[in-house]
Amino acid sequence: MISRVCAFALAALTACLGPFGLASAEEPMQKVARVAFIDPYSPSVTGPGTSVFWARLQELGWTQGQNLIAEARWADGRVDRLPALMVEMIEHKVDVIVTRGTPATIAAKNATTTIPIVFASMGDPVGAGVVASLARPGGNLTGLSLEATAEVSSKYLELLQDTVPRLSTVAVISNLDSSPYPKILVKHLERIAQTRGLKLHVLDVHDPGTLAGVFRQARRQTQAALVLADPLTITHRQEITKLAASNRLPTVYAFLAFTDSGGLMAYGADPLVLFRRAAEYVDKILRGAKPADLPIEQPTQFKLVVNLQAARALGLTIPETIVLRADEVIR
């Protein structure tokens, strides 16, 4: 399944980023907008999201090769590459920078105070110091926020408690230093865990080479796990889901694509919806709107994906109440 999604994403992206230029001699001259999309992952990890973004821009009247020049750059999971990619795009004199995720957004903010920045998704933009407020962000940034509410954070633990009998301890796995967001989310989770009678073991992972050891530790100390979304965990999601399976550790993921890699359950906002909305923000800015005046949106609908194949391999029975609530069930 992953290979088909990745092939689609790469083919669509190649088509979108084909030869660019100004309008032909037979067409009237138009102002050409230059839009940069900078992603901390790779095309295969991101999937069809960028293709959806460029396609929505075209629906809104921005045709690549005519009045739009598209720039796409990928950090391949290396957050340390993001500042250099931002500098490169500034040197290309882009009109708008589009980012995905908190690390890329922070890198863009640090690179420019004048070029409009639209984040297709990030954690808590206020808590991360990126904007002044959701209603009136101020400055040159706006976009879509995945700020963790108590309700969303509680859902992860609820899914595990409903699935794992007599659950008492949960491992929370993330690269806590990737951005401010994982630490903010952990604070939510620790508070909610107390109300649910759960004990959390927060396992910080900075090097993919330590993932096997982290999961062995989680197996010894806990009964289930929650993997948060950050560049390291998302980039290595196939390895992570295999480690969760080999350690027989029921795991919920805060990023939907983990279930495509064999993960048990995932809960989160649909990234394709966020990419489409990001394109609409870019369209408004290219037509004269100021980022400071565009309120930051938060998703109101979240998807639950359940992988019954992974459940059977773990010897678990997913409650029918969860299966019926799921937006997608992998059988």
N, C-alpha and C positions, 0 to 999 in steps of 0.2 A: 504493500500500500504506500509506504513511504517513497519507494522508487518512482511510482507513478506520479505522486504529488510533486516530487522534486523535478522529474522530467518536465512536467507541465510548467512548473515555475520557471525553470531555466529556459525552456522554449519560448514562453510568453515574454520573459524579460528580454531575451535576445531580439525578439521581434519588436518589442517596444523601444529598445535602445539601438535600433538599426541606424543607418547613416543619417545624420542630421544635417540640416542646412536651412537656408532661407527659402521663402516661397519661390516657385519657378517664375520664369520671365512672363508667362501668360497670366499669372495671378497678381493681384494688387499687393504692394508691400504692406506688411503688418509689423507691429511691434513684436519682437521675439522675446519670450520670457525664458529665462534659464532657471531651472529648478533642480536642486541637488537632493538626493535621498541618501542618507548615511546610516548604515545599519551595523550594529556591533557583531552580527552573526555572519553567516555565509548564505548565498542564494539557496543552497539545499536545505539549510536549517530554517530559513525564513519561510520557505514554501511559496504559495501563490500570492502572498500578501502584497508584494510590490507590484505584481502584475495587475492586481485589483486596483491599486492606487493609481497607476498610470491609465488604466482603462476608464476609471471614473473621471479623471481629468479630461480625457478625450470626449467623454459624454458631455462634459461641461463646456466644450468648445476649444480645448487646447490640444491641437494636433501636432504630434511630434513630426519634425521635418518641415513644418509650416510656421506655426507661431509659438512652438515650444522646443527648447533644447533640454534634454533630460540628462542628468549626471547621476550615476549610482556608484557608491563606494561601499566596500564591505571590510569589516575589521577581522572577520574570521574568528570571532570569539576572543580576540586580544584587545582588551579595553585600552591598553597602553598605546595602541595605534590610532585611537580616535582623535586626539589633538592634532596630529599631523594631517589627517584626512580633512579636518575642519579648515586648517590653514590652506590646504590645496583648493578647497572649494571657494574660499574667500578670494584667493588669487585668480580664480576663474570668473570672478565678478558675478556670482549667481544672485538671482533676485529673491529666492526663498530657499532656506535650508530646512529639510524635513528629516526628523530623527525618529528612531525607535528606541525606547527604553531610557531609563534614568541616566546611565553613564554617558550615552551619546548626547543626551539633552544637556547635561552639565558641561560636557566638552564644548558643545556649540555655544552655550551661554558664556563660557570663559573665553571663547575665541572672538566673539563679535557682539557689540551692543547696538549695531545699526541694521544689519541684515535681518529681516523677519525670520523667525524660527517657528516651525509647527512641529510639535511632537505627536507622532501617531499613537503613542502610548507611553506612559511612564508611571511611576509610583505616586508618591505624594509630592506634588510640585511646590506646595507651600512649605511643607516640612523640610524639603530639600533645598529651600532657599532660591528656587528658580523663579517664582512669581510672588507678587505681593498678596494676591487673593485669587480665588477661583472666579469670582464674579467680575473683577476688574484686574486682570493680571498685570497691567502696566508693563513698561519696557517693550522688548521686541519678541516676546515669546507667548505662545498660546497653543492650544491643542486638546488632546484627550488624556484624561487622568484615570489611572487605575487605583486611586487612593483606597487603601484597605479600610473598609468600615468594620465595625464590630460584628455586623451581621455576616459579612463575607468571611471574615476570619473564623467565626464560629462554625460556619458550614464545613470547613475542612475537618475540624475535630468531630463534628456531629457525624459526618460520613464514616469516619474511622470507628467511633463508638458504636454506631449502628451495625457495623460489619464485623468487628473483631470482638468475640465474646469476652466479657470481664476485662476489658481494656483498662489499664491503669497508667501506662507509661508510653510516651510518644517521642520519637526522635524528630527534630526539626533540622533539616540539612540545607545549607546554603552557603554561598560565599558572602559573608556579612560585610566585607569591605568593598564589594563591587560598586555600591552606591549607598546613600542613606536609607533607601527603601527597605531592604531586608531587616535592618535593625528596628525600623518603625513597626514593621509587620510582626516581628518577634515580640515586641512589647504588647501589642494587641493580643497575640496568642497566649502569652504568659498570664495575662489578666483573665482571659476567658477560660483557660485551662483550670484555674483555681475554682471557678464557679462550677465546672463540670467534674471536679474531683480527679483531675488528671495531673500527672507530673511530666514536664517536658525536659528533654535532654537536647540542648542546642549544640549541634555539631557543625563547626565552622570549617569549610573546606576552601583552600586557596589554590591548590595544585591538583590538576586532574589525576596525577600519579598517586594521590593519597585516597582516591575514592574507594578503592577496594578495602582499605583499612577502616575508613569511616563506616562503611556498611557492616563490616565485621563487628565494629564497636556497637553500632546500633542494634545488631542482632543480640549481642550479649546483654545490653542494658535496657532494651525496650521491646515492646510487643508490636509496634507499628511505626510508620514514618510518614512525615510530610516533607516533600521536596519543594522548596520555593523556587521562583523563577528569577534567574540572573544569567549573565552571559556564560558563565562556566557550566552551570547545570543544564541550560538549554542546549549549548553546543555539544555536550557529552550525554545527551539524554538517552541514546541507545545503550551506552555502557551502563548508565545509572539504572535503567529498567531491568537490564540483565542482572546487575548486582542485587537489586531488590528481589528478583525471582530466585536467584541462586542461594540467597540468604533466607529465603522463605519469609520475607518481611512485607506484610501488607502495607502498601504505600499509596497515598493520595498525592497528586501533583497539582501545582498551582499554575499550570500551563497546559492547554488542551492537547497539544501535539504529542505529549508523553504517551498517551494511550495508543497512538499510531505506532509507537516504538515498543509496544507490549506492556505499557503501564496499566495498573489495575483500575484506577479512577482518576479523573481530572475535573477540576471545576474552575471556571474563569470566564472572562468576557471573550466573545468571538473576535479574534484579531482581524478577520476580513471586514467586519462591520467598522472597526476602528480605522482601518486603512481607507475605506471609502469616505468616512467622515473627515479624515485628514485631508483628502483631496479637495473636499468642499471648502475647508478652511483655506487651503492654498488658493483656490479659485477666488474667494472673497478678497484675499490680500492682493492678488494680481490685478483685481479690478478696483483697488484703491482703499480697501479697509485696512485699518491699523491693528496689529496684533494686540496692542494694549486695550483695545475696545471690544475684543472678541472673547466672551466668557469661556472658560475652560469647561468642557463637558465631562461628565462621568457616566459610565455605562449603567443602564437601568436593568438590563437583562443579562443574565449569566447562563452559561451552558454547563450541563453535567454530562460527561461521557463515561460510560461504564464498559469495561472489558471483561466479559464473562469467560473468555478463554484464559485470561490471566488468573481469574478467580478459581477456575477449575484446577489449574496447575498448582495453586497454593492450597487446594483443599478447602476453599472458602465457599460459602453460599451467600451471595449478595441478596439481602432482603428484597422481597418483591416490591416493597414500598419504594426502595431506591431505584429499582429497575423501571418501575412505572413512571417515576419522576424524571428519569434520564432523557435528555434530548437526543442522545445517540447511544446505541447499545451494540457493542462488537461481540458477535456470537461465534 
